[in-house]
Amino acid sequence: MEIVNGMMQDPAANAVVFRKVASTIATSVYEQVIWAINALGVSHLWKTTTNPYKCTYRPTGQVILFRGLDDPEKITSIKSPNGHIAWVWLEEAYEVKSAQQFEKVNLSIRGILPKPLFYQMTFTFNPYSDKTWLKSRYFDRVDPKTGISDDGRIMAITRNFDCNEFLDEDFLAEMDMIR
């Protein structure tokens, strides 16, 4: 919702959403963005396509692009037709097995953004191990109380099922039992 709402407020901002495997885009992040557009009540302002997966904000031509990381060469120098890529969302970030694999994404989304835009990379994932590169690169660099790094460039927020408004009581009871 943040990406959709933010783009509608800033006509220079665009977004790209990544999944490790392109074939998982249709039933995950693409559907989530369409859900957000509908939940915000602005579906009449957006055009959505599946070949390629893209959501276009009709008033300005801004886009949310969707890409798989199956072929890293196909993600270099991603551009938007109007404005700049300001948001990057990497869903199931733990599937990217190394910081080196991530660097291909990180270095492909660069340029000078007009103020007040800034690059915002969002990683969403269910952690499976404390040995993942994400922990050492991001979570180990932040103050455990604030979740903010010393230089203010990283905000690492940890959430669990307790704060997920989309879970029913049966699932929450099951998670409590497992805990």
CORRA-V84560 format. One line per field, one symbol per residue. ss: DSSP state (a for helix, b for strand, c for the rest). phi: phi as a letter, one per 40 degrees, with the letter a starting at -180 (. if undefined). burial: I if it has 9 or more other ideal C-beta (glycine too) atoms within 8 Angstrom, else O. Layout:
ss: ???
phi: ???
burial: ???
This chain:
ss: caaaaaaaacccbbbbbbbccaaaccccaaaaaaaaaaacccaaabbbbbccbbbbbccccbbbbbbbcccaaaaccccccccbbbbbbbbcaaacccaaaaaaaaaacccccccccccbbbbbccccccccaaaaacaaabcccccbbcccccbcccccaaacccccaaaaaaaaaac
phi: .ccccccccbcccbabbbbdbdcccdbbccccccdcdcccgbcccbbbbbaccabbcdcbgcbbcbbccdbdccbcfcbbcagbcbbbbbcfdccccaccccddcdccbaiccccccacbbbbbabcbaccccccccbcccbccccgbcdcgcbbbbbbbccbcccccccccccccccc
burial: OOIIIIIOOIOIIIIIIIIIIIOIIIOIIIIOIIOIIOOIOIOOOIOIIOOOIIIIIOOOOIIIIIIIIOOOOOIOOIOIOIIIIIIIIIIIIIIIOOOOIIOIIOOIIOOOIOOOIOOOIOOOIOIOOOOIIIIOOIIOIIOOOOIOIOOOOIOIOOOOOOOOOOOOOOIIOOIOOOO
